[in-house]
Amino acid sequence: MSKTAIIIPARYGSSRLEGKPLIEVQGKPIIQWVYEKAEMSKLADIIIVATDDSRIFDAVKAFGGNVEMTSANHKCGSDRIREVAERHPEISYIVNLQGDEPLITPESIDEVIRNVKDDIAADISTLIRPLTDENEINNPNLVKCVRDLNGFALYFSRSKIPYERNTGIAEFWGHLGIYGYKRDALFKMTSLPQSPLEKTESLEQLRALENGMKIKTSVVNFVPVGIDTKEDLEKFKEIVSSKLS
């Protein structure tokens, strides 16, 4: 039977915020916040945390989550989710949901699933959001996307794209790091060598584009709070506190 899985890669080591999946906010580790958002998806059949760390494994088990150990030698999250997918031949569609995105909405997860399942031309799906603030548009840490008239990505860049020869015409889109894959597409992409543009921009999705794969995008209107730094963590704590007050 064809099934859809949300796989959440989670590792303990982080250069900017060590052990962030296990940092507790309002009595719950961050990985649990993400897992509970995944559970709200209406289109996913399976949720699995993929980790190489026994502390994360034990924490997920403690809150009743589904978790599998993976190799410690993976260089990126997509390789980690491939290892899990290989064990599950029943999984036909895979969502790579980052373990540090506790404010992701269930509706946006379902949009990623819907695009990769329903569009025959799509190998991969992802999300973008409109950008209007010049600081965001020029921020190399916020990846930008340009897409064609059918919603397929043409390119991703850390630079401001497109170039505005005539001002007031361009639309700017920021990329959200969530991906949906057809099973074969995940296996193909993770089998390919790193591509020149991928190495240049340090953006894994460019490997797919350079090899002729199609990435379908959908527009969402929320600003994600990925937790990479202590400042991000404090921002998340403030958001959670304001919602509970």
C-alpha positions as CSV (number, residue, x, y, z in Angstrom):
1,M,0.0,0.0,0.0
2,S,1.3,3.4,-1.0
3,K,1.9,5.6,2.1
4,T,3.1,9.1,2.9
5,A,5.6,9.7,5.6
6,I,6.9,12.8,7.4
7,I,10.5,12.1,8.3
8,I,12.2,14.5,10.7
9,P,16.0,14.4,10.7
10,A,17.4,15.4,14.0
11,R,21.0,15.5,15.2
12,Y,22.5,16.6,18.5
13,G,25.5,18.5,17.2
14,S,25.1,22.1,16.1
15,S,27.8,24.7,15.7
16,R,25.5,27.5,16.9
17,L,23.2,25.8,19.3
18,E,24.3,22.5,20.7
19,G,21.7,19.9,21.5
20,K,18.8,22.0,20.2
21,P,16.3,19.2,19.6
22,L,16.4,18.5,23.3
23,I,16.1,22.1,24.6
24,E,12.8,22.3,26.5
25,V,10.3,25.1,26.0
26,Q,7.2,25.0,28.2
27,G,8.2,21.6,29.4
28,K,8.6,20.0,26.0
29,P,11.7,19.4,23.9
30,I,11.8,21.3,20.6
31,I,11.7,18.0,18.7
32,Q,8.4,17.2,20.4
33,W,6.9,20.6,19.3
34,V,7.8,19.7,15.7
35,Y,6.5,16.1,16.0
36,E,3.2,17.3,17.3
37,K,2.8,19.7,14.3
38,A,3.5,16.8,12.0
39,E,0.8,14.7,13.8
40,M,-1.8,17.4,12.9
41,S,-1.2,16.7,9.1
42,K,-4.3,15.3,7.5
43,L,-2.4,13.7,4.6
44,A,0.5,11.9,6.3
45,D,0.2,8.3,7.3
46,I,3.5,7.9,9.1
47,I,5.8,10.2,11.2
48,I,9.4,9.1,12.0
49,V,12.2,11.0,13.7
50,A,15.5,10.0,12.1
51,T,18.5,10.5,14.4
52,D,22.0,9.2,15.1
53,D,22.0,10.2,18.7
54,S,20.7,8.0,21.5
55,R,19.7,11.0,23.6
56,I,17.3,12.2,20.9
57,F,16.1,8.6,20.4
58,D,15.3,8.2,24.1
59,A,13.6,11.6,24.2
60,V,11.3,10.8,21.3
61,K,10.4,7.4,22.8
62,A,9.6,9.2,26.1
63,F,6.9,11.3,24.6
64,G,5.5,8.4,22.6
65,G,6.9,9.3,19.2
66,N,8.1,7.0,16.4
67,V,11.9,7.2,16.0
68,E,14.6,5.3,14.1
69,M,18.4,5.3,14.5
70,T,20.5,6.1,11.4
71,S,24.2,6.2,10.5
72,A,26.3,8.9,12.0
73,N,28.1,9.3,8.7
74,H,25.4,11.2,6.8
75,K,26.4,14.6,5.5
76,C,22.9,16.0,5.2
77,G,19.3,15.4,6.3
78,S,18.2,14.1,2.9
79,D,20.7,11.2,3.2
80,R,19.4,10.5,6.6
81,I,15.8,10.3,5.5
82,R,16.8,8.1,2.5
83,E,18.2,5.5,4.9
84,V,14.8,5.4,6.7
85,A,12.8,5.3,3.5
86,E,14.9,2.4,2.3
87,R,13.6,0.3,5.2
88,H,10.0,1.1,4.4
89,P,9.1,0.0,0.8
90,E,5.5,1.0,1.6
91,I,6.4,4.7,1.7
92,S,5.9,6.3,-1.7
93,Y,6.0,10.0,-0.7
94,I,8.3,11.5,1.8
95,V,8.3,14.9,3.5
96,N,11.6,16.1,4.9
97,L,10.5,18.3,7.8
98,Q,13.3,20.1,9.7
99,G,13.6,19.3,13.4
100,D,14.1,23.0,14.3
101,E,10.9,24.4,12.8
102,P,8.4,24.2,15.7
103,L,6.1,26.8,14.2
104,I,5.5,25.1,10.9
105,T,1.8,24.8,10.2
106,P,0.0,21.5,9.5
107,E,-1.7,23.1,6.5
108,S,1.6,24.0,4.9
109,I,2.9,20.4,5.4
110,D,-0.2,19.1,3.7
111,E,0.3,21.6,0.8
112,V,3.8,20.1,0.3
113,I,2.3,16.6,0.3
114,R,-0.6,17.6,-2.1
115,N,1.8,19.1,-4.6
116,V,4.1,16.2,-4.9
117,K,1.3,13.6,-5.0
118,D,-1.1,15.3,-7.3
119,D,1.3,16.9,-9.9
120,I,2.7,14.2,-12.2
121,A,5.4,16.6,-13.4
122,A,6.7,17.3,-9.8
123,D,9.6,15.3,-8.5
124,I,9.9,17.5,-5.4
125,S,7.7,20.1,-3.8
126,T,8.5,23.0,-1.4
127,L,7.2,26.3,0.0
128,I,8.0,29.9,-0.6
129,R,6.7,33.2,0.9
130,P,6.5,36.7,-0.4
131,L,9.3,39.1,0.5
132,T,8.9,42.9,0.7
133,D,11.5,43.9,3.3
134,E,14.8,44.9,1.6
135,N,16.8,43.5,4.5
136,E,15.3,40.1,4.0
137,I,15.7,40.3,0.2
138,N,19.4,41.1,0.6
139,N,20.1,38.7,3.4
140,P,22.3,35.8,2.1
141,N,21.1,33.6,4.9
142,L,17.5,33.8,3.5
143,V,17.4,31.8,0.3
144,K,15.4,33.3,-2.6
145,C,13.5,31.5,-5.3
146,V,12.5,32.4,-8.8
147,R,9.8,30.3,-10.5
148,D,8.1,29.8,-13.8
149,L,4.5,30.7,-14.7
150,N,3.4,27.2,-13.6
151,G,4.9,27.4,-10.1
152,F,8.0,25.4,-10.8
153,A,11.3,26.6,-9.4
154,L,13.8,28.0,-11.9
155,Y,16.6,28.8,-9.5
156,F,17.4,29.3,-5.8
157,S,20.0,31.7,-4.6
158,R,21.4,33.5,-1.6
159,S,21.6,36.6,-3.8
160,K,18.8,39.0,-4.5
161,I,17.0,37.5,-7.5
162,P,15.7,38.5,-9.9
163,Y,17.9,41.5,-10.7
164,E,15.7,44.7,-10.9
165,R,16.6,46.4,-14.1
166,N,13.1,48.1,-13.9
167,T,12.0,48.6,-10.3
168,G,8.6,47.9,-9.1
169,I,8.0,45.0,-11.4
170,A,9.8,42.1,-9.6
171,E,8.3,39.7,-7.1
172,F,10.6,38.3,-4.5
173,W,10.1,34.9,-2.9
174,G,11.8,33.5,0.2
175,H,12.3,29.8,0.4
176,L,11.1,27.6,3.4
177,G,13.3,24.6,4.0
178,I,10.7,21.8,3.8
179,Y,10.6,19.3,0.9
180,G,8.2,16.7,-0.4
181,Y,9.7,13.9,-2.5
182,K,8.4,11.1,-4.7
183,R,10.3,8.1,-3.6
184,D,12.2,7.6,-6.8
185,A,13.1,11.4,-6.8
186,L,14.6,11.2,-3.3
187,F,16.7,8.1,-4.2
188,K,17.8,9.8,-7.4
189,M,18.9,13.1,-5.8
190,T,20.8,11.5,-3.0
191,S,22.6,9.2,-5.5
192,L,23.8,12.1,-7.6
193,P,27.2,13.8,-6.9
194,Q,27.2,17.4,-5.6
195,S,26.7,19.7,-8.6
196,P,28.7,22.9,-9.4
197,L,25.9,25.3,-8.5
198,E,25.1,23.4,-5.3
199,K,28.8,23.8,-4.2
200,T,28.8,27.4,-5.2
201,E,25.7,28.5,-3.3
202,S,25.8,25.7,-0.7
203,L,22.2,24.8,-1.5
204,E,21.4,21.1,-1.9
205,Q,18.2,21.7,-4.0
206,L,20.3,23.1,-6.8
207,R,21.6,19.6,-7.4
208,A,18.1,18.6,-8.3
209,L,17.6,21.5,-10.7
210,E,20.9,21.0,-12.4
211,N,20.0,17.4,-13.1
212,G,16.7,18.3,-14.7
213,M,14.4,17.5,-11.8
214,K,11.3,19.6,-11.3
215,I,10.5,21.3,-8.0
216,K,6.9,22.6,-7.5
217,T,6.4,25.6,-5.2
218,S,3.4,26.8,-3.2
219,V,3.1,30.2,-1.6
220,V,2.4,30.5,2.1
221,N,1.9,33.7,4.1
222,F,3.6,33.0,7.4
223,V,7.1,33.8,8.6
224,P,8.8,30.7,10.0
225,V,11.0,30.7,13.1
226,G,13.8,28.2,12.6
227,I,15.8,27.7,15.7
228,D,19.5,28.1,14.8
229,T,20.8,30.5,17.5
230,K,20.1,31.5,21.1
231,E,18.3,34.5,19.7
232,D,16.0,32.3,17.7
233,L,15.3,30.2,20.8
234,E,14.3,33.3,22.8
235,K,12.1,34.5,20.0
236,F,10.3,31.1,20.0
237,K,9.9,31.2,23.7
238,E,8.3,34.7,23.5
239,I,5.9,33.5,20.8
240,V,4.8,30.5,22.8
241,S,4.4,32.6,26.0
242,S,2.2,35.1,24.2
243,K,0.0,32.4,22.8
244,L,-0.5,30.8,26.2
245,S,-1.1,34.1,28.0
